[in-house]
């Protein structure tokens, strides 16, 4: 198991695989990571896409305290009216 640096975690794409990315970021073994996801005991939602478990990176950042609670990918977005 390889621990991830804060810089590596902040540089992740919008959605990441549960293993090895999330497991390594949390310092968990592979079997523990999958077991917690299957039992819905992770501190954020993990979603199954086909055979892979995926996690939103913003949820991982928020849990690790790397992003304030109120921020997210769409927070603060306000669409503008089309020009007439």
C-alpha positions in Angstrom: 0.0 0.0 0.0 1.3 3.4 -1.0 0.2 6.5 0.9 -0.8 9.5 -1.3 0.4 13.0 -0.8 -2.0 15.9 -0.5 -0.8 17.2 -3.8 -1.6 13.8 -5.5 -5.1 13.7 -3.9 -5.9 17.3 -5.0 -4.8 16.4 -8.6 -7.3 13.6 -9.0 -10.0 13.6 -11.7 -13.6 14.2 -10.9 -14.4 10.5 -10.2 -11.8 8.0 -9.0 -11.7 4.2 -8.5 -12.4 2.9 -5.0 -9.2 0.8 -5.2 -6.4 1.7 -5.2 -7.0 5.4 -5.2 -9.6 5.9 -2.4 -8.2 3.0 -0.4 -4.7 4.4 -0.5 -5.9 7.9 0.3 -7.6 6.6 3.4 -4.7 4.2 4.3 -6.9 1.1 4.1 -6.1 -2.4 2.8 -7.8 -3.5 -0.4 -10.1 -6.0 1.3 -11.1 -3.5 3.9 -11.9 -0.9 1.3 -14.2 -3.1 -0.7 -15.8 -4.5 2.5 -16.7 -1.0 3.8 -18.1 0.0 0.4 -20.2 -3.2 0.1 -21.6 -2.5 3.6 -22.1 1.2 2.8 -19.9 2.1 5.8 -17.6 4.5 4.0 -18.0 8.2 5.1 -19.2 9.0 1.5 -21.0 7.3 -1.3 -19.3 4.7 -3.5 -21.1 3.8 -6.7 -20.8 0.6 -8.7 -20.3 1.2 -12.4 -20.2 -2.3 -14.0 -17.6 -4.2 -12.0 -15.9 -1.1 -10.7 -16.6 0.9 -7.5 -16.2 4.7 -8.1 -16.2 7.7 -5.7 -16.6 11.4 -6.4 -13.3 13.1 -5.8 -15.1 16.1 -4.2 -16.5 13.8 -1.5 -13.0 12.4 -0.8 -11.6 15.9 -0.6 -14.4 17.0 1.8 -13.9 14.0 4.1 -10.1 14.6 4.2 -10.7 18.3 5.0 -9.1 19.4 1.8 -12.2 21.3 0.6 -14.5 23.4 2.7 -17.9 21.8 3.4 -19.9 24.2 1.2 -17.9 23.8 -2.0 -18.4 21.4 -4.8 -18.2 21.1 -8.5 -21.4 23.0 -9.2 -21.6 25.2 -6.1 -21.8 28.9 -6.9 -22.7 28.3 -10.6 -25.3 30.7 -11.8 -26.4 30.4 -15.4 -26.7 33.7 -17.2 -29.7 34.5 -19.4 -29.0 34.2 -23.1 -28.3 37.5 -24.9 -31.4 38.9 -26.7 
